[in-house]
Amino acid sequence: MIRLPVLALLALPLAGAFAAPVSAAASSSSVILNADAHNLADQEAAITYARELIAAGDIDEAVNQLEQFVASHPNGSEAARFLGDLYYRQGHFDKAEAVYKRLLARDSHDKQTHNRLGVVYATENRVDDAIIQFQDALPGTDSIRDLVLLHLRRGDLPAYEREMVDEANRYPNDADLQEEVGEIFETLHRPNDAILYFRRALDSDSRSIPALNGLGMAYLDLHDDVQASAYLNDCLNVDPLNYACLDNLGVARIQAESYDTAASTFKKAHTLEPERPEALVNFGYLADERGDWKRAVAYYVQAISVDPYVPESYVNLGIDYEHNGLYPLAQAALLKGVAAAPYDGRVRFLLARAYAAQGQRALALAQLKAAQTSLDPDVVQIAKEETARLMQAPEAIPQ
């Protein structure tokens, strides 16, 4: 298995934070803020300060400062939602759930918060509750990937796919529906089908950021960095500060082997939202490409510290440890990865290799069996091949 850069979803549920805009009414001599604008400005300042603390490696102090702000600003929904996001990443699911429920009690149509509460429930394996929250978050949030994975767990993914495709075909001019089906196919590793629906979304809404970002990701899956870059640049023309499109443009530049340009692009993304892990993982990928695996490991560990639920951090960390023969370290990291992302086949496959290298064939075979349930056909294939190889090899003495 090769090391991969990590793509960013438009509003990654496990890491996305809302950056509140600042509204101002200007007079000829001064700027006067109304109460709502004051609230937004205060929240933007609080969130910015929290991000600065996170960038400096002090997430605990960021949480402490946000707790104080939210306690003194009961109408600060954006800051409260960000606090819930940080609670989630720290593993304080009960605190995150409480924050999100308070926000929904105030506004039951808050799609961003429905999305976040769905993430909490999904992590706790409350599948039906999570599906309800993610459905309530649509349209307008990036809940589709989570819904695909939840329907896979529940065993009704084919029915869900058929229902969504039928609905999109019934309403071909509904840009949201077309984009959502595109996300389904992107999650199912069917980029050509995804492209068809993302383009249909653009036919109805040429400035759809989710569709533009989705097309960029689909073309990256096809290793077409030229087309990917075109759509991602279109996305940035609509929203120059969009983290996901910036990060994915950096991945396109990696595919084009423009590593210095990729690094500067990831730096822009990381500056915008230092609490998100994708740019950090990609800094690690670039360090690996330059032969500095120890520096790469440091980036992967940092990515895990800001968001422990993104599997690519563990995947690349495991690859580096295994490449350097550090199988016990790989095993330890990948076991944490399994706990964080139990349905990711790549993590399972790499853990199987770590077990096999240490002579633990039964454990390796169990992980390979789990890897074969992956939605990624490439992972399924290499897991099958590794299973066959391991079954034919003489059993080693455990080390």
C-alpha positions in Angstrom: 0.0 0.0 0.0 1.4 3.4 -1.0 1.2 6.5 1.1 -1.4 9.0 0.0 -2.1 12.7 0.5 -5.5 13.4 2.2 -8.3 15.2 0.5 -10.6 17.6 2.3 -14.3 17.4 2.2 -16.1 20.7 1.9 -17.1 20.8 5.6 -15.5 17.8 7.1 -17.9 16.8 9.9 -15.2 15.6 12.2 -13.2 18.8 11.9 -15.1 21.6 10.3 -15.6 24.8 12.2 -17.7 27.8 11.3 -15.9 31.0 10.8 -18.4 33.7 11.5 -18.6 36.6 9.1 -18.5 40.2 10.4 -21.3 42.5 9.4 -20.9 46.2 9.7 -23.1 49.2 8.9 -20.8 52.1 7.8 -21.5 55.8 8.3 -19.5 58.7 6.8 -17.4 59.2 9.9 -17.4 55.9 11.8 -18.4 52.2 11.9 -21.4 51.5 14.0 -22.2 47.9 14.8 -25.8 46.8 15.7 -26.3 44.1 18.4 -26.2 41.2 15.9 -23.0 42.5 14.3 -21.4 43.0 17.7 -22.2 39.4 18.5 -20.7 38.1 15.3 -17.6 40.3 15.7 -17.1 39.1 19.2 -17.5 35.5 18.1 -15.1 35.9 15.3 -12.5 37.3 17.7 -13.1 34.4 20.1 -12.8 31.7 17.4 -9.7 33.4 15.9 -8.0 33.4 19.3 -8.9 29.8 19.9 -7.4 28.9 16.5 -4.2 30.7 17.4 -4.0 28.7 20.6 -4.6 25.4 18.6 -1.9 26.4 16.1 0.5 26.9 19.0 -0.3 23.4 20.2 -2.5 24.4 23.2 -6.0 22.9 22.5 -6.8 22.7 26.2 -6.4 26.5 26.6 -8.4 27.0 23.5 -11.2 25.0 25.0 -10.9 26.9 28.3 -11.1 30.3 26.6 -14.1 29.3 24.5 -15.9 27.9 27.6 -15.5 31.3 29.3 -16.7 33.1 26.1 -19.7 30.9 25.6 -20.7 31.2 29.3 -20.7 35.0 29.0 -22.3 35.1 25.5 -25.4 32.9 25.6 -26.3 33.9 22.0 -22.9 33.0 20.6 -24.0 30.0 18.5 -21.0 29.9 16.2 -18.6 30.0 19.1 -20.6 27.4 21.0 -20.6 25.1 17.9 -16.9 25.4 17.6 -16.5 24.6 21.3 -18.6 21.4 20.7 -16.3 20.5 17.9 -13.3 20.8 20.2 -15.0 18.8 22.9 -15.6 16.1 20.3 -12.0 15.9 19.2 -10.9 15.6 22.9 -13.2 12.6 23.2 -15.7 14.4 25.5 -18.7 13.2 23.6 -21.2 14.0 26.4 -20.1 17.6 26.5 -20.2 18.0 22.7 -23.7 16.4 22.6 -24.9 18.8 25.4 -23.6 21.8 23.5 -25.2 20.7 20.2 -28.5 19.9 21.9 -28.7 23.4 23.5 -28.1 24.9 20.1 -30.8 22.8 18.5 -33.3 23.7 21.3 -32.7 27.3 20.3 -32.9 26.6 16.5 -34.2 23.2 15.3 -33.3 24.1 11.7 -29.6 24.6 12.4 -28.2 22.2 9.8 -24.6 22.6 10.8 -25.4 21.5 14.4 -27.5 18.6 13.2 -24.5 17.5 11.2 -22.2 17.7 14.3 -24.6 15.9 16.5 -24.8 13.2 13.9 -21.1 12.8 14.0 -21.2 12.3 17.8 -23.9 9.6 17.5 -22.1 7.9 14.7 -18.9 7.7 16.7 -21.0 6.2 19.6 -22.5 3.7 17.1 -26.0 5.1 17.6 -26.6 4.4 13.9 -30.4 5.2 13.7 -30.0 8.4 15.7 -27.1 9.5 13.6 -28.9 8.9 10.3 -31.8 11.1 11.6 -29.4 13.9 12.4 -27.6 13.7 9.1 -30.8 13.7 7.2 -31.9 16.8 9.1 -28.6 18.5 8.1 -29.4 18.3 4.3 -29.2 20.1 2.0 -26.3 22.4 2.6 -23.9 20.4 4.7 -21.5 17.6 4.0 -23.5 14.7 5.5 -23.7 12.4 2.6 -20.5 10.5 3.1 -21.5 9.8 6.7 -24.9 8.6 5.6 -23.3 6.2 3.1 -21.1 4.8 5.8 -24.0 4.5 8.2 -26.3 2.8 5.7 -23.4 0.4 5.1 -23.3 -0.4 8.8 -27.1 -0.9 8.9 -27.0 -3.1 5.8 -29.3 -1.1 3.5 -26.8 0.8 1.4 -28.0 -0.5 -2.0 -31.6 0.6 -1.1 -30.3 4.0 0.0 -28.3 4.5 -3.2 -31.3 3.5 -5.4 -33.6 5.9 -3.5 -31.2 8.8 -3.9 -30.5 8.1 -7.6 -34.3 7.8 -8.3 -34.9 11.1 -6.5 -32.1 12.9 -8.4 -33.4 11.6 -11.8 -36.9 12.7 -10.8 -35.8 16.2 -10.2 -32.9 16.8 -12.7 -32.8 20.5 -12.1 -32.4 20.2 -8.3 -28.7 21.1 -7.9 -28.6 19.9 -4.3 -29.9 16.5 -5.1 -27.5 16.1 -8.1 -24.6 17.1 -5.9 -25.6 14.7 -3.1 -25.7 11.8 -5.5 -22.3 12.8 -6.8 -21.0 12.6 -3.2 -22.5 9.1 -2.8 -20.6 7.9 -5.8 -17.5 9.6 -4.7 -17.7 7.8 -1.4 -18.3 4.6 -3.2 -15.1 5.1 -5.2 -16.9 5.5 -8.5 -15.5 8.8 -9.7 -16.9 8.7 -13.2 -20.4 8.3 -11.9 -19.7 11.1 -9.4 -18.5 13.4 -12.2 -21.8 12.9 -14.1 -23.9 14.1 -11.1 -21.6 16.9 -10.0 -21.7 18.3 -13.6 -25.5 18.1 -13.5 -25.4 20.2 -10.3 -23.3 22.8 -12.0 -25.8 22.9 -14.9 -28.3 24.3 -12.4 -25.9 26.2 -10.2 -22.6 27.1 -11.8 -21.2 28.5 -8.5 -22.0 25.5 -6.4 -18.9 25.1 -4.2 -19.8 21.5 -3.1 -20.1 20.5 -6.8 -16.9 22.3 -7.8 -15.0 20.7 -4.9 -16.5 17.3 -5.6 -15.4 17.5 -9.2 -11.9 18.4 -8.1 -11.9 15.3 -5.8 -13.3 13.0 -8.4 -10.7 14.0 -11.0 -8.0 13.6 -8.4 -9.2 10.1 -7.9 -8.7 9.6 -11.6 -5.2 11.2 -11.4 -6.2 14.0 -13.7 -4.6 16.9 -11.9 -5.2 19.3 -14.8 -9.0 19.0 -14.7 -9.0 18.8 -10.9 -7.0 22.0 -10.7 -9.4 23.8 -13.1 -12.5 23.0 -10.9 -10.7 23.7 -7.7 -9.5 27.1 -9.0 -13.1 27.8 -10.0 -14.1 27.0 -6.4 -11.6 29.4 -5.1 -12.8 32.1 -7.5 -16.2 31.8 -5.8 -14.7 31.5 -2.3 -11.0 32.4 -2.1 -10.8 31.3 1.6 -12.3 27.9 1.2 -10.2 25.4 3.2 -11.3 22.3 1.4 -10.7 23.6 -2.1 -7.3 25.0 -1.1 -6.2 21.7 0.5 -7.4 19.7 -2.5 -5.7 22.1 -4.9 -2.5 21.4 -3.0 -3.1 17.6 -3.6 -3.5 18.4 -7.3 -0.1 20.1 -7.2 1.4 17.0 -5.5 0.0 14.9 -8.4 1.7 17.4 -10.8 4.9 17.0 -8.7 4.9 20.7 -8.0 5.9 20.2 -4.4 7.0 23.7 -3.5 3.7 25.1 -4.8 1.8 22.4 -3.0 3.5 23.3 0.3 2.6 27.0 0.0 -1.0 26.0 -0.8 -1.3 23.8 2.3 0.2 26.6 4.4 -2.6 28.9 3.3 -5.2 26.3 4.2 -3.6 25.5 7.5 -3.4 29.2 8.4 -7.2 29.5 7.7 -8.2 26.5 9.9 -5.3 25.1 12.0 -7.8 22.9 13.9 -8.2 20.7 10.8 -5.8 17.8 10.1 -5.7 17.5 6.4 -3.1 20.1 5.7 -0.9 18.7 8.5 -1.1 15.2 7.0 -0.2 16.6 3.6 2.8 18.5 5.2 3.8 15.0 6.4 3.4 13.5 2.9 5.6 16.2 1.4 8.3 15.5 4.1 8.1 11.8 3.2 8.5 12.6 -0.5 11.7 14.6 0.4 13.0 11.6 2.4 12.5 13.0 5.9 10.3 10.4 7.4 10.9 11.5 11.0 9.6 14.9 10.2 6.7 13.3 8.4 5.9 11.3 11.5 5.9 14.5 13.6 3.3 16.0 11.3 1.1 12.9 11.4 1.2 12.8 15.2 0.3 16.5 15.2 -2.6 15.9 12.9 -3.9 13.2 15.3 -3.6 15.6 18.2 -5.9 18.1 16.6 -8.3 15.6 15.2 -7.9 11.9 16.2 -10.7 10.6 14.0 -9.2 11.0 10.5 -7.8 7.7 9.3 -5.2 9.1 6.8 -3.1 10.2 9.8 -2.8 6.7 11.0 -2.4 5.2 7.6 0.6 7.3 6.7 2.0 6.9 10.2 1.7 3.1 10.0 3.3 3.1 6.5 6.3 5.1 7.8 6.8 2.9 10.8 6.5 -0.3 8.8 8.8 0.9 6.1 11.4 1.5 8.7 10.9 -1.9 10.4 9.3 -0.4 13.5 6.4 -2.9 13.7 5.5 -2.6 17.4 5.2 1.2 16.9 3.1 0.6 13.8 0.9 -1.8 15.7 0.3 0.6 18.5 -0.5 3.5 16.2 -2.8 1.4 14.0 -4.7 0.0 16.9 -5.6 3.6 17.8 -6.5 4.1 14.2 -8.9 1.1 14.3 -10.5 2.6 17.4 -10.9 5.9 15.7 -12.0 4.7 12.3 -13.1 1.0 12.7 -14.5 0.8 9.1 -11.4 2.0 7.3 -10.0 -0.9 5.3 -6.6 0.7 4.9 -6.0 0.9 8.6 -7.1 -2.7 9.0 -4.8 -3.9 6.2 -1.7 -2.1 7.6 -2.4 -3.5 11.1 -2.6 -6.9 9.5 0.9 -6.4 8.0 2.2 -5.3 11.4 0.8 -8.4 13.0 2.1 -10.7 10.2 5.6 -9.2 10.5 5.7 -10.1 14.2 4.5 -13.7 13.5 0.9 -13.1 14.7 -0.8 -14.7 11.7 -4.2 -15.3 13.3 -4.5 -11.7 14.3 -3.3 -10.6 10.8 -5.9 -12.8 9.1 -8.7 -11.3 11.3 -7.7 -7.8 10.2 -7.5 -8.8 6.6 -11.0 -10.2 6.8 -12.2 -6.9 8.1 -10.3 -5.0 5.4 -12.2 -6.9 2.7 -15.4 -5.1 3.8 -13.9 -1.8 2.6 -15.8 0.3 0.1 -12.5 0.8 -1.8 -12.1 -2.0 -4.3 -8.4 -1.6 -4.4 -8.2 -2.2 -0.7 -10.4 -5.3 -1.0 -8.2 -6.7 -3.7 -4.9 -6.3 -1.9 -6.5 -7.7 1.3 -7.6 -10.8 -0.6 -4.1 -11.2 -2.2 -2.4 -10.7 1.2 -4.8 -13.3 2.8 -3.9 -15.8 0.1 -0.2 -15.2 0.5 -0.3 -15.4 4.3 -2.3 -18.7 4.1 0.3 -20.3 1.9 3.3 -19.0 3.9 4.8 -21.2 6.7 3.7 -20.0 10.2 6.4 -17.9 11.8 7.5 -18.0 15.4 6.0 -14.9 17.2 8.7 -12.4 18.1 
